[in-house]
Amino acid sequence: MINKNMTIEQILRVDVGTADILQESGMHCLGCVMASGEDLEQACAVHGINVDELVEKLNAYLETK
């Protein structure tokens, strides 16, 4: 299960398919140094993305696996 305290790097380790959801949501810097240094909530704040909606999308995707 994904939560907003996880780093992008941790999320990608759960399932590489989450990369598509992150990119579609506006998170285009999956390989940047901050992907391992800030949590999803911080990254969403920087990119103007609603973290709760994104977490919901990511977990809905994982439920289909």
PDB file of N, CA, C, O and CB in Angstrom:
ATOM      1  N   MET A   1       0.842  -1.179   0.000  1.00  0.00           N
ATOM      2  CA  MET A   1       0.000   0.000   0.000  1.00  0.00           C
ATOM      3  C   MET A   1       0.889   1.245   0.000  1.00  0.00           C
ATOM      4  O   MET A   1       1.867   1.329   0.743  1.00  0.00           O
ATOM      5  CB  MET A   1      -0.959  -0.004   1.221  1.00  0.00           C
ATOM      6  N   ILE A   2       0.531   2.195  -0.837  1.00  0.00           N
ATOM      7  CA  ILE A   2       1.273   3.439  -0.975  1.00  0.00           C
ATOM      8  C   ILE A   2       0.722   4.458   0.014  1.00  0.00           C
ATOM      9  O   ILE A   2      -0.485   4.519   0.249  1.00  0.00           O
ATOM     10  CB  ILE A   2       1.193   3.978  -2.426  1.00  0.00           C
ATOM     11  N   ASN A   3       1.622   5.260   0.594  1.00  0.00           N
ATOM     12  CA  ASN A   3       1.181   6.367   1.432  1.00  0.00           C
ATOM     13  C   ASN A   3       2.017   7.599   1.105  1.00  0.00           C
ATOM     14  O   ASN A   3       3.057   7.500   0.453  1.00  0.00           O
ATOM     15  CB  ASN A   3       1.290   6.006   2.941  1.00  0.00           C
ATOM     16  N   LYS A   4       1.556   8.749   1.560  1.00  0.00           N
ATOM     17  CA  LYS A   4       2.186  10.013   1.184  1.00  0.00           C
ATOM     18  C   LYS A   4       3.530  10.247   1.861  1.00  0.00           C
ATOM     19  O   LYS A   4       4.216  11.217   1.541  1.00  0.00           O
ATOM     20  CB  LYS A   4       1.266  11.148   1.509  1.00  0.00           C
ATOM     21  N   ASN A   5       3.916   9.385   2.785  1.00  0.00           N
ATOM     22  CA  ASN A   5       5.209   9.519   3.446  1.00  0.00           C
ATOM     23  C   ASN A   5       6.315   8.739   2.744  1.00  0.00           C
ATOM     24  O   ASN A   5       7.477   8.811   3.144  1.00  0.00           O
ATOM     25  CB  ASN A   5       5.101   9.062   4.875  1.00  0.00           C
ATOM     26  N   MET A   6       5.961   8.002   1.708  1.00  0.00           N
ATOM     27  CA  MET A   6       6.942   7.229   0.948  1.00  0.00           C
ATOM     28  C   MET A   6       7.630   8.129  -0.072  1.00  0.00           C
ATOM     29  O   MET A   6       7.030   9.075  -0.583  1.00  0.00           O
ATOM     30  CB  MET A   6       6.270   6.024   0.244  1.00  0.00           C
ATOM     31  N   THR A   7       8.893   7.828  -0.364  1.00  0.00           N
ATOM     32  CA  THR A   7       9.584   8.544  -1.430  1.00  0.00           C
ATOM     33  C   THR A   7       9.149   7.967  -2.780  1.00  0.00           C
ATOM     34  O   THR A   7       8.607   6.864  -2.844  1.00  0.00           O
ATOM     35  CB  THR A   7      11.134   8.449  -1.256  1.00  0.00           C
ATOM     36  N   ILE A   8       9.384   8.699  -3.823  1.00  0.00           N
ATOM     37  CA  ILE A   8       9.065   8.204  -5.162  1.00  0.00           C
ATOM     38  C   ILE A   8       9.870   6.942  -5.447  1.00  0.00           C
ATOM     39  O   ILE A   8       9.364   5.997  -6.052  1.00  0.00           O
ATOM     40  CB  ILE A   8       9.350   9.286  -6.237  1.00  0.00           C
ATOM     41  N   GLU A   9      11.109   6.933  -5.012  1.00  0.00           N
ATOM     42  CA  GLU A   9      11.944   5.748  -5.192  1.00  0.00           C
ATOM     43  C   GLU A   9      11.314   4.526  -4.524  1.00  0.00           C
ATOM     44  O   GLU A   9      11.306   3.444  -5.111  1.00  0.00           O
ATOM     45  CB  GLU A   9      13.348   5.995  -4.624  1.00  0.00           C
ATOM     46  N   GLN A  10      10.794   4.677  -3.329  1.00  0.00           N
ATOM     47  CA  GLN A  10      10.140   3.564  -2.632  1.00  0.00           C
ATOM     48  C   GLN A  10       8.887   3.115  -3.381  1.00  0.00           C
ATOM     49  O   GLN A  10       8.618   1.919  -3.490  1.00  0.00           O
ATOM     50  CB  GLN A  10       9.779   3.968  -1.189  1.00  0.00           C
ATOM     51  N   ILE A  11       8.133   4.063  -3.887  1.00  0.00           N
ATOM     52  CA  ILE A  11       6.905   3.740  -4.625  1.00  0.00           C
ATOM     53  C   ILE A  11       7.252   2.948  -5.883  1.00  0.00           C
ATOM     54  O   ILE A  11       6.574   1.970  -6.201  1.00  0.00           O
ATOM     55  CB  ILE A  11       6.125   5.034  -4.997  1.00  0.00           C
ATOM     56  N   LEU A  12       8.281   3.350  -6.589  1.00  0.00           N
ATOM     57  CA  LEU A  12       8.686   2.645  -7.803  1.00  0.00           C
ATOM     58  C   LEU A  12       9.167   1.231  -7.495  1.00  0.00           C
ATOM     59  O   LEU A  12       9.016   0.332  -8.322  1.00  0.00           O
ATOM     60  CB  LEU A  12       9.783   3.422  -8.522  1.00  0.00           C
ATOM     61  N   ARG A  13       9.740   1.028  -6.320  1.00  0.00           N
ATOM     62  CA  ARG A  13      10.170  -0.321  -5.917  1.00  0.00           C
ATOM     63  C   ARG A  13       8.984  -1.232  -5.636  1.00  0.00           C
ATOM     64  O   ARG A  13       9.078  -2.446  -5.817  1.00  0.00           O
ATOM     65  CB  ARG A  13      11.064  -0.245  -4.679  1.00  0.00           C
ATOM     66  N   VAL A  14       7.872  -0.659  -5.196  1.00  0.00           N
ATOM     67  CA  VAL A  14       6.673  -1.468  -4.944  1.00  0.00           C
ATOM     68  C   VAL A  14       6.185  -2.062  -6.255  1.00  0.00           C
ATOM     69  O   VAL A  14       5.876  -3.251  -6.325  1.00  0.00           O
ATOM     70  CB  VAL A  14       5.552  -0.618  -4.278  1.00  0.00           C
ATOM     71  N   ASP A  15       6.114  -1.239  -7.291  1.00  0.00           N
ATOM     72  CA  ASP A  15       5.677  -1.698  -8.615  1.00  0.00           C
ATOM     73  C   ASP A  15       6.106  -0.660  -9.636  1.00  0.00           C
ATOM     74  O   ASP A  15       5.713   0.504  -9.553  1.00  0.00           O
ATOM     75  CB  ASP A  15       4.123  -1.930  -8.665  1.00  0.00           C
ATOM     76  N   VAL A  16       6.905  -1.079 -10.591  1.00  0.00           N
ATOM     77  CA  VAL A  16       7.420  -0.148 -11.594  1.00  0.00           C
ATOM     78  C   VAL A  16       6.287   0.463 -12.427  1.00  0.00           C
ATOM     79  O   VAL A  16       6.463   1.531 -13.014  1.00  0.00           O
ATOM     80  CB  VAL A  16       8.419  -0.862 -12.511  1.00  0.00           C
ATOM     81  N   GLY A  17       5.143  -0.195 -12.482  1.00  0.00           N
ATOM     82  CA  GLY A  17       3.993   0.333 -13.216  1.00  0.00           C
ATOM     83  C   GLY A  17       3.453   1.623 -12.637  1.00  0.00           C
ATOM     84  O   GLY A  17       2.715   2.341 -13.311  1.00  0.00           O
ATOM     85  N   THR A  18       3.810   1.929 -11.397  1.00  0.00           N
ATOM     86  CA  THR A  18       3.365   3.186 -10.791  1.00  0.00           C
ATOM     87  C   THR A  18       3.986   4.388 -11.488  1.00  0.00           C
ATOM     88  O   THR A  18       3.478   5.503 -11.368  1.00  0.00           O
ATOM     89  CB  THR A  18       3.710   3.212  -9.303  1.00  0.00           C
ATOM     90  N   ALA A  19       5.070   4.177 -12.208  1.00  0.00           N
ATOM     91  CA  ALA A  19       5.734   5.277 -12.916  1.00  0.00           C
ATOM     92  C   ALA A  19       4.784   5.954 -13.889  1.00  0.00           C
ATOM     93  O   ALA A  19       4.782   7.180 -13.999  1.00  0.00           O
ATOM     94  CB  ALA A  19       6.969   4.766 -13.664  1.00  0.00           C
ATOM     95  N   ASP A  20       3.981   5.175 -14.593  1.00  0.00           N
ATOM     96  CA  ASP A  20       3.032   5.755 -15.549  1.00  0.00           C
ATOM     97  C   ASP A  20       2.029   6.662 -14.848  1.00  0.00           C
ATOM     98  O   ASP A  20       1.706   7.737 -15.353  1.00  0.00           O
ATOM     99  CB  ASP A  20       2.292   4.648 -16.309  1.00  0.00           C
ATOM    100  N   ILE A  21       1.538   6.240 -13.699  1.00  0.00           N
ATOM    101  CA  ILE A  21       0.559   7.035 -12.958  1.00  0.00           C
ATOM    102  C   ILE A  21       1.201   8.317 -12.452  1.00  0.00           C
ATOM    103  O   ILE A  21       0.599   9.388 -12.521  1.00  0.00           O
ATOM    104  CB  ILE A  21      -0.025   6.227 -11.781  1.00  0.00           C
ATOM    105  N   LEU A  22       2.417   8.208 -11.946  1.00  0.00           N
ATOM    106  CA  LEU A  22       3.121   9.390 -11.458  1.00  0.00           C
ATOM    107  C   LEU A  22       3.344  10.389 -12.588  1.00  0.00           C
ATOM    108  O   LEU A  22       3.119  11.586 -12.414  1.00  0.00           O
ATOM    109  CB  LEU A  22       4.463   8.995 -10.827  1.00  0.00           C
ATOM    110  N   GLN A  23       3.780   9.908 -13.731  1.00  0.00           N
ATOM    111  CA  GLN A  23       4.036  10.800 -14.859  1.00  0.00           C
ATOM    112  C   GLN A  23       2.742  11.420 -15.384  1.00  0.00           C
ATOM    113  O   GLN A  23       2.713  12.610 -15.699  1.00  0.00           O
ATOM    114  CB  GLN A  23       4.745  10.043 -15.981  1.00  0.00           C
ATOM    115  N   GLU A  24       1.681  10.635 -15.480  1.00  0.00           N
ATOM    116  CA  GLU A  24       0.396  11.165 -15.940  1.00  0.00           C
ATOM    117  C   GLU A  24      -0.149  12.232 -14.998  1.00  0.00           C
ATOM    118  O   GLU A  24      -0.909  13.107 -15.414  1.00  0.00           O
ATOM    119  CB  GLU A  24      -0.617  10.037 -16.078  1.00  0.00           C
ATOM    120  N   SER A  25       0.239  12.158 -13.743  1.00  0.00           N
ATOM    121  CA  SER A  25      -0.228  13.117 -12.746  1.00  0.00           C
ATOM    122  C   SER A  25       0.600  14.392 -12.744  1.00  0.00           C
ATOM    123  O   SER A  25       0.254  15.350 -12.054  1.00  0.00           O
ATOM    124  CB  SER A  25      -0.202  12.493 -11.372  1.00  0.00           C
ATOM    125  N   GLY A  26       1.679  14.417 -13.501  1.00  0.00           N
ATOM    126  CA  GLY A  26       2.512  15.612 -13.586  1.00  0.00           C
ATOM    127  C   GLY A  26       3.861  15.492 -12.913  1.00  0.00           C
ATOM    128  O   GLY A  26       4.605  16.470 -12.831  1.00  0.00           O
ATOM    129  N   MET A  27       4.181  14.315 -12.436  1.00  0.00           N
ATOM    130  CA  MET A  27       5.453  14.063 -11.767  1.00  0.00           C
ATOM    131  C   MET A  27       6.418  13.522 -12.826  1.00  0.00           C
ATOM    132  O   MET A  27       6.509  12.311 -13.029  1.00  0.00           O
ATOM    133  CB  MET A  27       5.287  13.051 -10.555  1.00  0.00           C
ATOM    134  N   HIS A  28       7.136  14.424 -13.496  1.00  0.00           N
ATOM    135  CA  HIS A  28       7.967  14.025 -14.629  1.00  0.00           C
ATOM    136  C   HIS A  28       9.437  13.827 -14.280  1.00  0.00           C
ATOM    137  O   HIS A  28      10.247  13.538 -15.160  1.00  0.00           O
ATOM    138  CB  HIS A  28       7.856  15.044 -15.706  1.00  0.00           C
ATOM    139  N   CYS A  29       9.786  13.978 -13.017  1.00  0.00           N
ATOM    140  CA  CYS A  29      11.202  13.900 -12.641  1.00  0.00           C
ATOM    141  C   CYS A  29      11.460  12.662 -11.785  1.00  0.00           C
ATOM    142  O   CYS A  29      12.069  12.760 -10.720  1.00  0.00           O
ATOM    143  CB  CYS A  29      11.635  15.174 -11.881  1.00  0.00           C
ATOM    144  N   LEU A  30      11.008  11.518 -12.238  1.00  0.00           N
ATOM    145  CA  LEU A  30      11.117  10.291 -11.454  1.00  0.00           C
ATOM    146  C   LEU A  30      12.554   9.876 -11.183  1.00  0.00           C
ATOM    147  O   LEU A  30      12.823   9.196 -10.193  1.00  0.00           O
ATOM    148  CB  LEU A  30      10.405   9.178 -12.157  1.00  0.00           C
ATOM    149  N   GLY A  31      13.470  10.270 -12.036  1.00  0.00           N
ATOM    150  CA  GLY A  31      14.860   9.883 -11.860  1.00  0.00           C
ATOM    151  C   GLY A  31      15.716  10.955 -11.214  1.00  0.00           C
ATOM    152  O   GLY A  31      16.924  10.770 -11.074  1.00  0.00           O
ATOM    153  N   CYS A  32      15.123  12.072 -10.817  1.00  0.00           N
ATOM    154  CA  CYS A  32      15.930  13.150 -10.239  1.00  0.00           C
ATOM    155  C   CYS A  32      16.375  12.795  -8.827  1.00  0.00           C
ATOM    156  O   CYS A  32      15.821  11.891  -8.202  1.00  0.00           O
ATOM    157  CB  CYS A  32      15.142  14.468 -10.227  1.00  0.00           C
ATOM    158  N   VAL A  33      17.355  13.497  -8.341  1.00  0.00           N
ATOM    159  CA  VAL A  33      17.926  13.211  -7.028  1.00  0.00           C
ATOM    160  C   VAL A  33      16.889  13.352  -5.913  1.00  0.00           C
ATOM    161  O   VAL A  33      16.999  12.670  -4.894  1.00  0.00           O
ATOM    162  CB  VAL A  33      19.104  14.137  -6.759  1.00  0.00           C
ATOM    163  N   MET A  34      15.903  14.203  -6.079  1.00  0.00           N
ATOM    164  CA  MET A  34      14.892  14.404  -5.051  1.00  0.00           C
ATOM    165  C   MET A  34      13.932  13.221  -4.960  1.00  0.00           C
ATOM    166  O   MET A  34      13.208  13.097  -3.972  1.00  0.00           O
ATOM    167  CB  MET A  34      14.118  15.677  -5.326  1.00  0.00           C
ATOM    168  N   ALA A  35      13.913  12.362  -5.956  1.00  0.00           N
ATOM    169  CA  ALA A  35      13.025  11.196  -5.933  1.00  0.00           C
ATOM    170  C   ALA A  35      13.347  10.273  -4.764  1.00  0.00           C
ATOM    171  O   ALA A  35      12.499   9.494  -4.329  1.00  0.00           O
ATOM    172  CB  ALA A  35      13.127  10.424  -7.249  1.00  0.00           C
ATOM    173  N   SER A  36      14.563  10.360  -4.264  1.00  0.00           N
ATOM    174  CA  SER A  36      14.924   9.545  -3.113  1.00  0.00           C
ATOM    175  C   SER A  36      15.081  10.378  -1.846  1.00  0.00           C
ATOM    176  O   SER A  36      15.343   9.832  -0.774  1.00  0.00           O
ATOM    177  CB  SER A  36      16.205   8.792  -3.394  1.00  0.00           C
ATOM    178  N   GLY A  37      14.924  11.703  -1.961  1.00  0.00           N
ATOM    179  CA  GLY A  37      15.160  12.563  -0.816  1.00  0.00           C
ATOM    180  C   GLY A  37      13.942  13.225  -0.213  1.00  0.00           C
ATOM    181  O   GLY A  37      13.991  13.684   0.928  1.00  0.00           O
ATOM    182  N   GLU A  38      12.852  13.282  -0.955  1.00  0.00           N
ATOM    183  CA  GLU A  38      11.643  13.884  -0.414  1.00  0.00           C
ATOM    184  C   GLU A  38      10.489  12.906  -0.541  1.00  0.00           C
ATOM    185  O   GLU A  38      10.477  12.053  -1.429  1.00  0.00           O
ATOM    186  CB  GLU A  38      11.316  15.209  -1.132  1.00  0.00           C
ATOM    187  N   ASP A  39       9.519  13.037   0.354  1.00  0.00           N
ATOM    188  CA  ASP A  39       8.389  12.109   0.289  1.00  0.00           C
ATOM    189  C   ASP A  39       7.376  12.586  -0.751  1.00  0.00           C
ATOM    190  O   ASP A  39       7.485  13.684  -1.297  1.00  0.00           O
ATOM    191  CB  ASP A  39       7.714  11.971   1.677  1.00  0.00           C
ATOM    192  N   LEU A  40       6.408  11.743  -1.002  1.00  0.00           N
ATOM    193  CA  LEU A  40       5.423  12.025  -2.041  1.00  0.00           C
ATOM    194  C   LEU A  40       4.655  13.306  -1.740  1.00  0.00           C
ATOM    195  O   LEU A  40       4.356  14.077  -2.652  1.00  0.00           O
ATOM    196  CB  LEU A  40       4.453  10.855  -2.185  1.00  0.00           C
ATOM    197  N   GLU A  41       4.336  13.537  -0.484  1.00  0.00           N
ATOM    198  CA  GLU A  41       3.602  14.742  -0.119  1.00  0.00           C
ATOM    199  C   GLU A  41       4.410  15.996  -0.454  1.00  0.00           C
ATOM    200  O   GLU A  41       3.853  16.969  -0.961  1.00  0.00           O
ATOM    201  CB  GLU A  41       3.251  14.720   1.374  1.00  0.00           C
ATOM    202  N   GLN A  42       5.695  15.983  -0.182  1.00  0.00           N
ATOM    203  CA  GLN A  42       6.550  17.120  -0.502  1.00  0.00           C
ATOM    204  C   GLN A  42       6.660  17.313  -2.011  1.00  0.00           C
ATOM    205  O   GLN A  42       6.589  18.439  -2.504  1.00  0.00           O
ATOM    206  CB  GLN A  42       7.940  16.931   0.109  1.00  0.00           C
ATOM    207  N   ALA A  43       6.832  16.218  -2.739  1.00  0.00           N
ATOM    208  CA  ALA A  43       6.947  16.297  -4.196  1.00  0.00           C
ATOM    209  C   ALA A  43       5.658  16.833  -4.815  1.00  0.00           C
ATOM    210  O   ALA A  43       5.699  17.643  -5.742  1.00  0.00           O
ATOM    211  CB  ALA A  43       7.283  14.917  -4.783  1.00  0.00           C
ATOM    212  N   CYS A  44       4.529  16.386  -4.308  1.00  0.00           N
ATOM    213  CA  CYS A  44       3.246  16.867  -4.818  1.00  0.00           C
ATOM    214  C   CYS A  44       3.072  18.359  -4.559  1.00  0.00           C
ATOM    215  O   CYS A  44       2.551  19.085  -5.405  1.00  0.00           O
ATOM    216  CB  CYS A  44       2.095  16.088  -4.181  1.00  0.00           C
ATOM    217  N   ALA A  45       3.506  18.811  -3.395  1.00  0.00           N
ATOM    218  CA  ALA A  45       3.400  20.234  -3.065  1.00  0.00           C
ATOM    219  C   ALA A  45       4.214  21.077  -4.050  1.00  0.00           C
ATOM    220  O   ALA A  45       3.766  22.139  -4.482  1.00  0.00           O
ATOM    221  CB  ALA A  45       3.878  20.491  -1.617  1.00  0.00           C
ATOM    222  N   VAL A  46       5.400  20.605  -4.399  1.00  0.00           N
ATOM    223  CA  VAL A  46       6.262  21.319  -5.340  1.00  0.00           C
ATOM    224  C   VAL A  46       5.626  21.375  -6.726  1.00  0.00           C
ATOM    225  O   VAL A  46       5.741  22.380  -7.428  1.00  0.00           O
ATOM    226  CB  VAL A  46       7.640  20.649  -5.419  1.00  0.00           C
ATOM    227  N   HIS A  47       4.956  20.293  -7.115  1.00  0.00           N
ATOM    228  CA  HIS A  47       4.388  20.196  -8.461  1.00  0.00           C
ATOM    229  C   HIS A  47       2.916  20.602  -8.539  1.00  0.00           C
ATOM    230  O   HIS A  47       2.319  20.546  -9.614  1.00  0.00           O
ATOM    231  CB  HIS A  47       4.539  18.793  -8.965  1.00  0.00           C
ATOM    232  N   GLY A  48       2.330  21.007  -7.420  1.00  0.00           N
ATOM    233  CA  GLY A  48       0.926  21.428  -7.427  1.00  0.00           C
ATOM    234  C   GLY A  48      -0.047  20.291  -7.667  1.00  0.00           C
ATOM    235  O   GLY A  48      -1.067  20.471  -8.331  1.00  0.00           O
ATOM    236  N   ILE A  49       0.265  19.118  -7.128  1.00  0.00           N
ATOM    237  CA  ILE A  49      -0.550  17.922  -7.316  1.00  0.00           C
ATOM    238  C   ILE A  49      -1.235  17.578  -5.999  1.00  0.00           C
ATOM    239  O   ILE A  49      -0.626  17.686  -4.935  1.00  0.00           O
ATOM    240  CB  ILE A  49       0.313  16.727  -7.822  1.00  0.00           C
ATOM    241  N   ASN A  50      -2.491  17.166  -6.065  1.00  0.00           N
ATOM    242  CA  ASN A  50      -3.219  16.754  -4.871  1.00  0.00           C
ATOM    243  C   ASN A  50      -2.699  15.379  -4.448  1.00  0.00           C
ATOM    244  O   ASN A  50      -2.920  14.385  -5.140  1.00  0.00           O
ATOM    245  CB  ASN A  50      -4.769  16.723  -5.130  1.00  0.00           C
ATOM    246  N   VAL A  51      -2.013  15.329  -3.316  1.00  0.00           N
ATOM    247  CA  VAL A  51      -1.372  14.090  -2.873  1.00  0.00           C
ATOM    248  C   VAL A  51      -2.382  13.001  -2.537  1.00  0.00           C
ATOM    249  O   VAL A  51      -2.141  11.827  -2.821  1.00  0.00           O
ATOM    250  CB  VAL A  51      -0.500  14.362  -1.666  1.00  0.00           C
ATOM    251  N   ASP A  52      -3.506  13.372  -1.937  1.00  0.00           N
ATOM    252  CA  ASP A  52      -4.496  12.360  -1.565  1.00  0.00           C
ATOM    253  C   ASP A  52      -5.099  11.686  -2.791  1.00  0.00           C
ATOM    254  O   ASP A  52      -5.315  10.474  -2.792  1.00  0.00           O
ATOM    255  CB  ASP A  52      -5.601  12.989  -0.723  1.00  0.00           C
ATOM    256  N   GLU A  53      -5.370  12.460  -3.830  1.00  0.00           N
ATOM    257  CA  GLU A  53      -5.908  11.881  -5.068  1.00  0.00           C
ATOM    258  C   GLU A  53      -4.882  10.968  -5.723  1.00  0.00           C
ATOM    259  O   GLU A  53      -5.228   9.905  -6.239  1.00  0.00           O
ATOM    260  CB  GLU A  53      -6.330  12.992  -6.051  1.00  0.00           C
ATOM    261  N   LEU A  54      -3.622  11.383  -5.701  1.00  0.00           N
ATOM    262  CA  LEU A  54      -2.574  10.573  -6.316  1.00  0.00           C
ATOM    263  C   LEU A  54      -2.379   9.265  -5.560  1.00  0.00           C
ATOM    264  O   LEU A  54      -2.242   8.210  -6.180  1.00  0.00           O
ATOM    265  CB  LEU A  54      -1.260  11.353  -6.367  1.00  0.00           C
ATOM    266  N   VAL A  55      -2.364   9.317  -4.236  1.00  0.00           N
ATOM    267  CA  VAL A  55      -2.238   8.097  -3.433  1.00  0.00           C
ATOM    268  C   VAL A  55      -3.401   7.156  -3.728  1.00  0.00           C
ATOM    269  O   VAL A  55      -3.219   5.942  -3.825  1.00  0.00           O
ATOM    270  CB  VAL A  55      -2.188   8.435  -1.922  1.00  0.00           C
ATOM    271  N   GLU A  56      -4.588   7.720  -3.867  1.00  0.00           N
ATOM    272  CA  GLU A  56      -5.770   6.913  -4.177  1.00  0.00           C
ATOM    273  C   GLU A  56      -5.611   6.211  -5.523  1.00  0.00           C
ATOM    274  O   GLU A  56      -5.927   5.028  -5.646  1.00  0.00           O
ATOM    275  CB  GLU A  56      -7.034   7.789  -4.183  1.00  0.00           C
ATOM    276  N   LYS A  57      -5.124   6.932  -6.531  1.00  0.00           N
ATOM    277  CA  LYS A  57      -4.905   6.346  -7.864  1.00  0.00           C
ATOM    278  C   LYS A  57      -3.864   5.236  -7.811  1.00  0.00           C
ATOM    279  O   LYS A  57      -4.039   4.172  -8.406  1.00  0.00           O
ATOM    280  CB  LYS A  57      -4.464   7.429  -8.865  1.00  0.00           C
ATOM    281  N   LEU A  58      -2.783   5.498  -7.094  1.00  0.00           N
ATOM    282  CA  LEU A  58      -1.706   4.508  -7.009  1.00  0.00           C
ATOM    283  C   LEU A  58      -2.189   3.236  -6.327  1.00  0.00           C
ATOM    284  O   LEU A  58      -1.896   2.132  -6.787  1.00  0.00           O
ATOM    285  CB  LEU A  58      -0.503   5.085  -6.253  1.00  0.00           C
ATOM    286  N   ASN A  59      -2.922   3.385  -5.243  1.00  0.00           N
ATOM    287  CA  ASN A  59      -3.427   2.196  -4.524  1.00  0.00           C
ATOM    288  C   ASN A  59      -4.503   1.468  -5.318  1.00  0.00           C
ATOM    289  O   ASN A  59      -4.596   0.243  -5.249  1.00  0.00           O
ATOM    290  CB  ASN A  59      -3.988   2.599  -3.155  1.00  0.00           C
ATOM    291  N   ALA A  60      -5.315   2.202  -6.069  1.00  0.00           N
ATOM    292  CA  ALA A  60      -6.327   1.553  -6.925  1.00  0.00           C
ATOM    293  C   ALA A  60      -5.623   0.703  -7.985  1.00  0.00           C
ATOM    294  O   ALA A  60      -6.063  -0.406  -8.292  1.00  0.00           O
ATOM    295  CB  ALA A  60      -7.259   2.620  -7.605  1.00  0.00           C
ATOM    296  N   TYR A  61      -4.535   1.225  -8.539  1.00  0.00           N
ATOM    297  CA  TYR A  61      -3.754   0.477  -9.513  1.00  0.00           C
ATOM    298  C   TYR A  61      -3.203  -0.807  -8.874  1.00  0.00           C
ATOM    299  O   TYR A  61      -3.304  -1.887  -9.456  1.00  0.00           O
ATOM    300  CB  TYR A  61      -2.600   1.349 -10.069  1.00  0.00           C
ATOM    301  N   LEU A  62      -2.630  -0.682  -7.690  1.00  0.00           N
ATOM    302  CA  LEU A  62      -2.029  -1.847  -7.026  1.00  0.00           C
ATOM    303  C   LEU A  62      -3.075  -2.899  -6.674  1.00  0.00           C
ATOM    304  O   LEU A  62      -2.767  -4.090  -6.650  1.00  0.00           O
ATOM    305  CB  LEU A  62      -1.290  -1.412  -5.762  1.00  0.00           C
ATOM    306  N   GLU A  63      -4.287  -2.481  -6.406  1.00  0.00           N
ATOM    307  CA  GLU A  63      -5.362  -3.437  -6.088  1.00  0.00           C
ATOM    308  C   GLU A  63      -5.713  -4.306  -7.290  1.00  0.00           C
ATOM    309  O   GLU A  63      -6.251  -5.401  -7.124  1.00  0.00           O
ATOM    310  CB  GLU A  63      -6.614  -2.690  -5.606  1.00  0.00           C
ATOM    311  N   THR A  64      -5.417  -3.835  -8.491  1.00  0.00           N
ATOM    312  CA  THR A  64      -5.723  -4.612  -9.701  1.00  0.00           C
ATOM    313  C   THR A  64      -4.656  -5.650  -9.987  1.00  0.00           C
ATOM    314  O   THR A  64      -4.838  -6.483 -10.876  1.00  0.00           O
ATOM    315  CB  THR A  64      -5.871  -3.689 -10.902  1.00  0.00           C
ATOM    316  N   LYS A  65      -3.570  -5.626  -9.276  1.00  0.00           N
ATOM    317  CA  LYS A  65      -2.444  -6.547  -9.514  1.00  0.00           C
ATOM    318  C   LYS A  65      -2.671  -7.875  -8.836  1.00  0.00           C
ATOM    319  O   LYS A  65      -1.829  -8.768  -8.930  1.00  0.00           O
ATOM    320  CB  LYS A  65      -1.132  -5.937  -9.023  1.00  0.00           C
TER     321      LYS A  65
END
